[in-house]
Amino acid sequence: MPKTEQMPILTGNWFFFSKYPAEKPEEWPRLVRHWFHFKNSIFTVSIVITMITSAAMFGSIFFLPLFAQGVLGVSATNSGFLLSPMMVTLIIGSVIAGQLVARFGRYKWIAILGTSISVVGSLLFLRLNVDSTSNDLWLSMIVLGLGMGFGMLIYTVIIQNALPTKIGQATSAMTFFRQIAATIALAAMGSLMTSAYVPAFHAALPTQTTTFLTTLKQATGKDLLGVFDNPNILLSASAQAQMSQLFGRLPGGTQVYNQLLSAVKIGLTQGIHEVLISSVCFAVAGFLLVLFLKEIPLRGGKQKNTSADVADEKEEAGTGGLLA
């Protein structure tokens, strides 16, 4: 006997297949038929690679302004400006990749080159620490942006070439899955950064600082250490001024306050480092997956889609499925 929570699923399946017989998929709703695009191996691999590279890119660039503000001491305006080199090289890389595809009619080697550069750029981010400079950050972003330009946007051409009769559907599906992957990765990496920050922050505190704050809490009931469990204090000049003034009234408080800020920077760097490690893993996974990407000749821009094209599509891409 099915469980209560399974009844809606069973009822939905019964309704769907009673109205749309399994042996007549051509009568299925258009939205359901679109899932058969995943029978095409080129489409499937391209979607997975796009999701992985999107997760790697957004996981990296979202936390870079936080690193620039909190660790490097850059203002909020200039921290956003620091992303400009990555955006510029991303555009340049995508233009060059498009020209190379148009010239040689092949795309797999360009995709491999792009993911390789992305892996190198992700590895360069692992060099960032509390002693890094803006130049170190710029170099890493330039390399990563170039790799993303080469190896990310090219997949739109690849899936459109693999599904010439479903260009709009394939492109919209890629955009959808790219956004979904970026959203999920951003949430997961944010949790990873937060969970890694607190232990690293407390581990970076000198013993005498911890003892001082513990004694102060027992005497006054104020948990000043808990205020620094949130790295956003590095982003708020008013909060820092308030804490500096408060610690300045205590004997030896200024030294304790400076040690707290140093520990916050170390904890934030460690938390972002954990995020960047996950980005490297995503980039390496994307590089390995692109090796399994099938390559078929690009179709000419003036060539019309005929029944022969569809037959080639099934044979070369290995669809083995149903095309609406």
C-alpha positions, 0 to 999 in steps of 0.5 A: 500500500503506497504511503500518503505522500506518494499518492500525489505522484502516483495520481499524477503519473496515472493522469498523465499516461492515461491522457497521453499514451506512452506509445505516442510521445508525439502527443505529449505536451511540448514541455515534456517532449523537450526533456528528450533533448537529453538523449543527445549526448552532445547536449547533455554533456554541454549542459553539465559542463556549463552548470559546472563552469557556472558554479566555479565562476560564480563561486569565485567572483562573488567572494572576491569583492569581500576578500578585497574589502575585508582583507586588502582594505579596498573600498566598496567602489574599488572592490567592484572595480577590481572585477573589471579585468575579469569581465574584459578578458572574458569578453576578449576570450569569447570573441577570440573563441568565436573567431577560431570556431568560425575559421576552423569549424571545430570546437572541442579543442577550444573547449579543452583550451578554455577549461585548461585556462580556467583550471590554471586561473582557479589554482592561482586564486589559491595563492591569495592570503592575508599578505596578498596585494591587488596585483595578485588578485588581478592576475588571477582574475585575468587568467580565469576570465580568459578561460571562461571566455574561451570555454564557457560561452562556446557551448551555446554554439555547440548545442545549437549545432547539435540540435539545429531544428531545436535551437531556441529550445536548446539555448533556453534550456542552457540558460535555465540550467546555467542560472540554476547551477549558479544559484545553488553553488552560490548558496552552498559556497556561502554556507561553506565560507561561513562554516569555515570562517568561525573556527579559523577565526577562533584558532587565529586568536592569541591565548591572552586575547581569548582570556582577556575577552572571557574575563571581560564577559564574566565581569560585565556580561558583554560578549564582545567576541561574538560580535567578531564572529561575523566577518561583515564587521570588516565591511562596516566603518561605523561598526569598526569605529564603535568597537575601536572606541569601546576597546579604547576605554579598556586597559590594553584594549587597543592591542586586543582590538587590533588582534581581533581584526587580524584574526578576523582577516585570517578567518575570512581568508581561510573561509574564502580559501575553502570556497576557492578550493571547491571552485578548483574542484568544479573547474577540474571536473569540467576539464575532465567532462569536456574530454567526453564531448563529441564533436561533429562538423559545424553546419554552415550559416546559410545551410538549411535544415533538411531531413538529411540534417536531422538524420545526421543529427541522430547518427552523429550525436547519438540521440537515439531519442524522439525529436518533436 
